[in-house]
Amino acid sequence: MTERATGQPPARGPEHDALDAFAGSWRTEGALGEGASGAAGTRVTGTESYEWLPGGWFMVNRWDREMGGSRHTGIGVVGIDPDAGALVTRAFDNLGFARVYATQVRGGVMTLTGERERGTVTARGGGLEIHWERTEDGETWLPLCDLAASPG
């Protein structure tokens, strides 16, 4: 994300309001898929949160998951990329990855599309459904994990 030439902040728009559906603290549980580095079916438990930074321009996502004796923690920031005029998520984790995802939110569904990973987070029934996939060749997508998140 770059600074605007005018030095003025961008206009807050409906895409910001759409992110409200994900705000909160969540307990997650589910399983790894066949595209994960661990064994498919390995139980995953943890926490996930989405909260606005003061000012309401950027939403911070934090996760802390345990899966088969391994831990995956990280932080992501969702906001408008002024050059693209669209939402983007930048994520960093304890495994050393720094990723960028084109992000869209429509009807309570957030889609994150990266070069080798893509995810959907669906706000439904007071909880979240989280699905991640990955690809090695850009064509064949394998499930990384499926998680259900409840308030907590």
DAGI-V572774 format. One record per backbone hydrogen bond with DSSP energy under -1.0 kcal/mol. NH is the residue of the N-H (numbers start at 1). CO is the residue of the C=O. Records with the same first field share a line. If there is no record, write none. Layout:
NH = CO / CO
This chain:
7 = 4
16 = 13
17 = 13
18 = 14
20 = 17
21 = 18
22 = 19
23 = 20
24 = 50
26 = 48
27 = 150
28 = 46
29 = 148
30 = 44
31 = 146
32 = 42
33 = 144
35 = 143
36 = 33
41 = 32
42 = 39
44 = 30
45 = 66
46 = 28
47 = 64
48 = 26
49 = 62
50 = 24
51 = 60
53 = 58
56 = 53
59 = 78
60 = 51
61 = 76
62 = 49
63 = 74
64 = 47
65 = 72
66 = 45
67 = 70
70 = 67
72 = 65
74 = 63
75 = 92
76 = 61
77 = 90
78 = 59
79 = 88
81 = 86
85 = 81
88 = 79
89 = 101
90 = 77
91 = 99
92 = 75
93 = 97
94 = 73
96 = 93
99 = 91
101 = 89
102 = 113
103 = 87
104 = 111
106 = 109
109 = 106
110 = 121
111 = 104
112 = 119
113 = 102
114 = 117
118 = 133
119 = 112
120 = 131
121 = 110
122 = 129
123 = 108
124 = 127
127 = 124
128 = 149
129 = 122
130 = 147
131 = 120
132 = 145
133 = 118
134 = 142
135 = 116
142 = 134
144 = 132
145 = 132
146 = 31
147 = 130
148 = 29
149 = 128
150 = 27
152 = 25
